[in-house]
Amino acid sequence: ASATITKLRTGTTVAISGAVIGIYDEAGNAITDENGKPIQGATGADGKVTFAGLTIGKYKYKEEQAPTGYVLNNTMYEFTVNADGTITFANNTQGIIYNDEVKGIASIIKKDKITDEVLAGAEITLYDEAGNVIETKTTGVDGIVTFGDLIIGKNYKYQEVTQPTGYVLNNTMYTL
């Protein structure tokens, strides 16, 4: 029998390639090949990896290495190879392992061009790579705005949309 494991981005049906999955026996020992090397497989473009040649019994599997840009999901999952060759995944997981994207933050400092003094009251807007507004924030007394939950590897832009009192608007579009 064979069991197919699928990697998806958390909360979506977006397939994730490049995740390395390991397979284990019921006791949690890595199943090895004839050379004693643990059997592992990497998910393809469809987010799937298949383990073939499985005999009747209970197995475990988990992610060994997360793809670039994703947080490792080290949960140990289980499935059973039934007598008729079908696969039953425990806890209704359907063989799916979900991954969260790695997130980051960006802080932007607004300063006077001549005096280098930090400036409060500047409204800065963050945009996605398509130019859609994500969020607008105003610099505090420290001259800083911080944007969170940014997906690592994605491109973002920012722009001053309202200048501090007494200053000229700097409407340059910057890239993070």
Backbone as numpy.savetxt, mean C-alpha at the origin, in Angstrom:
# Nx Ny Nz CAx CAy CAz Cx Cy Cz
-4.20 -31.52 -6.20 -5.04 -30.33 -6.20 -4.16 -29.09 -6.20
-4.74 -27.97 -6.54 -3.99 -26.71 -6.51 -4.83 -25.62 -5.84
-4.14 -24.71 -5.16 -4.81 -23.61 -4.47 -4.27 -22.30 -5.03
-5.16 -21.38 -5.33 -4.77 -20.09 -5.86 -5.02 -19.02 -4.80
-3.97 -18.25 -4.52 -4.03 -17.15 -3.57 -4.04 -15.86 -4.38
-4.84 -14.89 -3.95 -4.96 -13.61 -4.66 -4.58 -12.46 -3.74
-3.78 -11.53 -4.24 -3.39 -10.32 -3.52 -4.17 -9.15 -4.08
-4.85 -8.41 -3.18 -5.60 -7.22 -3.59 -5.27 -6.05 -2.67
-5.37 -4.83 -3.23 -5.22 -3.64 -2.42 -6.43 -3.55 -1.48
-6.18 -3.26 -0.21 -7.23 -3.19 0.80 -8.37 -2.30 0.34
-9.60 -2.81 0.49 -10.81 -2.06 0.16 -11.12 -1.97 -1.32
-10.38 -2.71 -2.14 -10.58 -2.64 -3.59 -10.55 -4.05 -4.20
-10.71 -4.09 -5.51 -10.50 -5.33 -6.27 -9.26 -5.17 -7.15
-8.38 -4.22 -6.79 -7.16 -3.97 -7.56 -6.12 -5.04 -7.23
-5.71 -5.79 -8.26 -4.73 -6.86 -8.09 -3.35 -6.27 -7.83
-2.57 -6.98 -7.00 -1.21 -6.55 -6.67 -0.23 -7.63 -7.11
0.70 -7.24 -7.97 1.73 -8.19 -8.41 2.97 -8.05 -7.54
3.79 -9.09 -7.53 5.08 -9.02 -6.85 5.08 -9.38 -5.38
3.95 -9.83 -4.84 3.93 -10.28 -3.45 4.44 -11.71 -3.40
5.32 -12.01 -2.45 5.85 -13.37 -2.31 5.05 -14.07 -1.21
4.44 -15.22 -1.57 3.60 -15.99 -0.67 4.29 -17.31 -0.36
4.27 -17.69 0.91 4.82 -18.97 1.33 3.73 -19.91 1.76
3.96 -21.21 1.63 2.95 -22.21 2.00 3.52 -23.10 3.11
2.64 -23.48 4.05 3.04 -24.19 5.26 2.11 -25.38 5.50
2.61 -26.35 6.29 1.75 -27.47 6.68 0.84 -27.02 7.83
-0.01 -27.92 8.27 -1.00 -27.61 9.30 -0.35 -27.12 10.60
0.86 -27.61 10.90 1.57 -27.23 12.12 2.31 -25.90 11.98
2.32 -25.33 10.77 3.00 -24.05 10.55 4.43 -24.16 10.08
4.85 -25.38 9.70 6.20 -25.59 9.17 6.19 -25.32 7.66
7.21 -24.61 7.20 7.29 -24.31 5.77 7.36 -25.61 4.98
6.58 -25.68 3.91 6.65 -26.82 3.00 7.84 -26.56 2.08
8.68 -27.56 1.91 9.91 -27.37 1.15 9.93 -28.22 -0.12
10.79 -27.81 -1.03 10.98 -28.59 -2.25 12.00 -29.70 -1.99
12.39 -30.42 -3.04 13.31 -31.55 -2.88 14.70 -31.13 -2.38
15.03 -29.85 -2.48 16.31 -29.33 -2.00 16.22 -28.73 -0.60
15.03 -28.85 0.00 14.85 -28.32 1.34 14.57 -26.82 1.39
14.35 -26.22 0.24 14.07 -24.79 0.16 12.56 -24.56 0.31
12.15 -23.59 1.17 10.71 -23.33 1.33 10.06 -22.99 -0.01
8.87 -23.55 -0.22 8.14 -23.29 -1.46 7.43 -21.96 -1.32
7.75 -21.07 -2.26 7.15 -19.74 -2.29 6.83 -19.39 -3.72
5.88 -18.48 -3.89 5.54 -18.02 -5.22 5.22 -16.55 -5.20
5.47 -15.88 -6.32 5.17 -14.45 -6.43 3.90 -14.24 -7.24
3.09 -13.29 -6.80 1.85 -12.99 -7.53 2.18 -12.32 -8.85
1.42 -12.68 -9.86 1.59 -12.12 -11.20 0.79 -10.84 -11.37
0.70 -10.37 -12.60 -0.03 -9.13 -12.91 -1.50 -9.22 -12.51
-2.04 -10.44 -12.47 -3.43 -10.63 -12.07 -3.58 -10.75 -10.55
-2.47 -10.60 -9.82 -2.51 -10.69 -8.36 -2.57 -12.11 -7.83
-2.40 -13.10 -8.70 -2.59 -14.49 -8.29 -1.29 -15.29 -8.30
-1.22 -16.26 -7.38 -0.16 -17.26 -7.38 -0.84 -18.59 -7.07
-0.44 -19.65 -7.78 -1.06 -20.96 -7.59 -0.02 -21.96 -7.09
-0.43 -22.70 -6.08 0.40 -23.79 -5.55 -0.25 -25.09 -6.01
0.48 -25.87 -6.80 -0.05 -27.11 -7.37 0.52 -28.32 -6.65
-0.05 -29.48 -6.95 0.45 -30.75 -6.41 0.17 -30.95 -4.93
-0.89 -30.31 -4.43 -1.23 -30.43 -3.01 -2.07 -31.68 -2.76
-1.75 -32.38 -1.70 -2.52 -33.57 -1.33 -3.61 -33.18 -0.33
-4.52 -34.10 -0.07 -5.62 -33.85 0.88 -5.04 -33.47 2.23
-5.63 -32.43 2.84 -5.19 -32.01 4.17 -5.31 -30.51 4.37
-4.84 -30.07 5.53 -4.91 -28.64 5.89 -3.56 -27.98 5.64
-3.61 -26.74 5.16 -2.42 -25.97 4.85 -2.57 -24.55 5.39
-1.43 -23.89 5.50 -1.42 -22.48 5.89 -0.60 -21.73 4.84
-0.86 -20.43 4.75 -0.09 -19.59 3.83 -0.04 -18.17 4.38
1.01 -17.47 4.00 1.12 -16.07 4.39 2.04 -15.33 3.44
1.95 -14.04 3.49 2.81 -13.19 2.68 4.19 -13.16 3.32
5.22 -13.42 2.53 6.60 -13.41 3.01 7.28 -12.09 2.71
6.89 -11.50 1.57 7.49 -10.23 1.16 6.42 -9.40 0.47
6.25 -8.17 0.95 5.25 -7.27 0.35 5.83 -6.63 -0.91
4.96 -6.35 -1.87 5.43 -5.63 -3.06 5.83 -4.20 -2.68
6.65 -3.58 -3.49 7.06 -2.20 -3.27 5.82 -1.31 -3.15
5.82 -0.45 -2.12 4.71 0.47 -1.92 3.60 -0.07 -1.04
3.76 -1.29 -0.52 2.74 -1.91 0.30 3.32 -2.37 1.63
2.45 -2.38 2.65 2.82 -2.83 3.99 2.67 -4.36 4.04
3.65 -5.05 4.62 3.58 -6.51 4.74 2.36 -6.93 5.57
1.60 -7.89 5.05 0.49 -8.48 5.79 0.99 -9.84 6.26
1.35 -9.94 7.55 1.96 -11.18 8.04 0.96 -12.12 8.72
-0.33 -11.94 8.42 -1.36 -12.85 8.93 -1.17 -14.24 8.33
-1.30 -15.27 9.17 -1.23 -16.66 8.68 -2.66 -17.09 8.35
-2.90 -17.49 7.12 -4.22 -17.93 6.65 -4.22 -19.44 6.50
-5.43 -20.03 6.40 -5.54 -21.48 6.28 -6.50 -21.88 5.17
-6.24 -23.06 4.61 -7.18 -23.68 3.68 -7.07 -25.19 3.80
-8.09 -25.87 3.28 -8.13 -27.33 3.30 -8.29 -27.83 1.88
-7.50 -28.85 1.54 -7.70 -29.57 0.28 -8.63 -30.73 0.64
-9.83 -30.70 0.08 -10.84 -31.71 0.38 -10.61 -32.98 -0.44
-11.26 -34.06 -0.02 -11.10 -35.36 -0.69 -11.45 -35.30 -2.17
-12.39 -34.44 -2.53 -12.78 -34.32 -3.95 -11.88 -33.36 -4.74
-10.82 -32.86 -4.07 -9.87 -31.98 -4.76 -10.23 -30.51 -4.70
-11.39 -30.18 -4.12 -11.76 -28.77 -4.00 -11.00 -28.14 -2.83
-10.96 -26.82 -2.83 -10.27 -26.06 -1.79 -11.31 -25.30 -0.97
-11.18 -25.38 0.35 -12.03 -24.59 1.25 -11.12 -23.67 2.05
-11.30 -22.35 1.88 -10.50 -21.38 2.63 -11.17 -21.10 3.96
-10.38 -21.13 5.05 -10.90 -20.88 6.40 -11.34 -19.42 6.53
-12.31 -19.19 7.40 -12.79 -17.85 7.73 -13.29 -17.06 6.53
-13.78 -17.76 5.52 -14.40 -17.14 4.34 -13.48 -16.13 3.65
-12.17 -16.37 3.67 -11.23 -15.43 3.04 -11.19 -15.55 1.52
-11.66 -16.67 0.99 -11.67 -16.94 -0.45 -10.27 -16.87 -1.05
-9.24 -17.06 -0.21 -7.87 -17.06 -0.71 -7.33 -15.68 -1.01
-8.00 -14.65 -0.48 -7.56 -13.27 -0.74 -6.74 -12.76 0.44
-5.61 -12.16 0.13 -4.81 -11.44 1.13 -4.83 -9.98 0.71
-5.24 -9.11 1.63 -5.29 -7.68 1.33 -4.03 -6.98 1.84
-3.61 -5.95 1.12 -2.46 -5.14 1.52 -2.83 -3.67 1.57
-2.30 -2.99 2.58 -2.42 -1.54 2.68 -1.25 -0.90 1.97
-1.50 0.22 1.34 -0.43 0.97 0.71 0.37 1.70 1.79
1.66 1.85 1.55 2.51 2.63 2.44 2.11 4.09 2.27
1.91 4.78 3.39 1.49 6.19 3.34 2.59 7.06 3.93
2.61 8.29 3.48 3.59 9.25 3.98 2.95 10.60 4.25
3.77 11.52 4.74 3.30 12.88 4.98 4.25 13.85 4.30
3.74 15.05 4.03 4.57 16.11 3.46 4.28 17.39 4.22
5.34 18.06 4.66 5.22 19.35 5.31 5.79 20.41 4.38
5.07 21.52 4.25 5.48 22.62 3.38 5.64 23.85 4.27
6.76 24.54 4.11 7.06 25.73 4.92 6.96 26.96 4.02
6.18 27.95 4.47 6.05 29.22 3.75 6.96 30.23 4.43
7.89 30.83 3.62 8.84 31.80 4.16 8.86 33.06 3.29
9.24 34.15 3.94 9.49 35.40 3.23 10.74 35.20 2.38
10.65 35.54 1.10 11.75 35.30 0.15 13.02 36.08 0.52
12.86 37.24 1.12 14.02 38.08 1.43 14.53 37.85 2.85
13.63 37.85 3.83 14.07 37.75 5.24 14.17 36.32 5.74
13.60 35.37 5.00 13.58 33.95 5.40 12.69 33.71 6.63
11.89 34.71 6.99 10.97 34.60 8.13 9.79 33.69 7.74
9.38 32.79 8.67 8.23 31.92 8.39 6.96 32.75 8.40
6.01 32.36 7.55 4.79 33.16 7.38 3.53 32.35 7.68
2.72 32.90 8.57 1.41 32.32 8.87 0.38 32.89 7.90
-0.71 32.16 7.71 -1.85 32.68 6.95 -1.83 32.41 5.46
-0.89 31.65 4.98 -0.89 31.29 3.56 -1.75 30.03 3.38
-2.69 30.08 2.45 -3.49 28.89 2.15 -2.79 28.13 1.03
-2.50 26.85 1.31 -1.82 25.98 0.36 -2.77 24.85 -0.01
-2.90 24.61 -1.31 -3.77 23.53 -1.79 -2.91 22.40 -2.33
-3.27 21.18 -1.95 -2.61 19.96 -2.43 -3.48 19.36 -3.52
-2.83 18.96 -4.63 -3.53 18.37 -5.78 -2.95 17.00 -6.08
-3.78 16.13 -6.68 -3.27 14.85 -7.17 -2.61 15.09 -8.52
-2.05 14.05 -9.12 -1.31 14.24 -10.37 -2.19 14.68 -11.54
-3.52 14.46 -11.43 -4.44 14.88 -12.47 -4.90 16.32 -12.27
-4.48 16.93 -11.15 -4.85 18.31 -10.88 -6.11 18.47 -10.04
-6.64 17.38 -9.51 -7.83 17.45 -8.65 -7.42 17.88 -7.24
-8.24 18.76 -6.65 -7.96 19.24 -5.30 -8.14 18.10 -4.30
-7.11 17.89 -3.45 -7.21 16.91 -2.38 -7.60 17.62 -1.09
-6.88 18.72 -0.78 -7.12 19.40 0.49 -6.45 20.77 0.45
-7.05 21.75 1.19 -6.45 23.07 1.35 -6.26 23.31 2.84
-5.06 23.78 3.21 -4.75 24.08 4.60 -4.06 25.44 4.69
-4.12 26.03 5.88 -3.51 27.34 6.12 -2.30 27.19 7.02
-1.19 27.86 6.65 0.02 27.80 7.46 -0.24 28.40 8.83
0.34 27.76 9.86 0.22 28.25 11.23 1.33 29.23 11.53
1.45 29.60 12.81 2.49 30.56 13.23 3.89 30.06 12.91
4.04 28.74 12.75 5.34 28.17 12.39 5.57 28.18 10.87
4.59 28.68 10.10 4.71 28.74 8.65 4.53 27.41 7.95
4.05 26.40 8.69 4.00 25.03 8.15 2.57 24.54 7.94
2.37 23.84 6.84 1.17 23.01 6.63 1.67 21.59 6.42
0.92 20.63 6.95 1.28 19.22 6.79 0.11 18.46 6.19
0.39 17.72 5.14 -0.60 16.88 4.48 -0.24 15.43 4.75
-1.20 14.62 5.18 -0.95 13.22 5.49 -1.66 12.28 4.53
-1.53 10.98 4.79 -2.15 9.92 4.00 -1.77 9.96 2.52
-0.55 10.38 2.25 -0.08 10.43 0.87 0.48 9.06 0.48
0.09 8.60 -0.68 0.53 7.28 -1.14 1.94 7.41 -1.70
2.86 6.61 -1.14 4.25 6.63 -1.57 4.33 6.22 -3.05
5.09 6.97 -3.82 5.25 6.66 -5.24 4.30 7.41 -6.15
3.27 8.06 -5.58 2.35 8.85 -6.41 2.84 10.28 -6.46
2.50 10.98 -7.52 2.91 12.37 -7.69 1.83 13.31 -7.18
2.27 14.33 -6.44 1.37 15.35 -5.91 1.93 16.72 -6.28
1.03 17.71 -6.33 1.41 19.10 -6.60 0.81 19.96 -5.50
1.41 21.13 -5.29 0.83 22.08 -4.35 1.04 23.49 -4.84
0.16 24.38 -4.35 0.18 25.76 -4.81 -0.40 26.65 -3.72
0.17 27.84 -3.58 -0.41 28.84 -2.68 -1.65 29.39 -3.38
-2.79 29.39 -2.68 -4.03 29.90 -3.29 -4.49 31.20 -2.63
-4.03 31.46 -1.41 -4.27 32.73 -0.74 -2.98 33.13 -0.02
-2.52 34.34 -0.28 -1.26 34.79 0.30 -1.48 35.35 1.70
-0.40 35.35 2.52 -0.49 36.01 3.82 -0.72 37.51 3.63
-1.36 38.13 4.61 -1.63 39.57 4.54 -0.33 40.34 4.31
-0.38 41.27 3.34 0.78 42.11 3.06 1.74 41.51 2.04
1.41 40.35 1.50 2.29 39.69 0.54 1.59 39.49 -0.79
2.40 39.30 -1.83 1.90 39.02 -3.17 1.74 37.50 -3.31
0.68 37.08 -3.97 0.42 35.66 -4.18 1.53 35.01 -5.01
2.03 33.88 -4.53 2.96 33.06 -5.30 2.15 31.90 -5.87
1.71 32.05 -7.12 0.82 31.01 -7.68 1.58 29.93 -8.47
2.87 29.77 -8.20 3.66 28.72 -8.84 3.12 27.36 -8.40
2.98 26.44 -9.35 2.57 25.06 -9.03 3.85 24.25 -8.81
3.99 23.73 -7.59 5.17 22.94 -7.23 4.83 21.46 -7.23
5.84 20.61 -7.40 5.67 19.16 -7.36 6.34 18.61 -6.11
5.64 17.72 -5.42 6.23 17.06 -4.25 7.13 15.94 -4.71
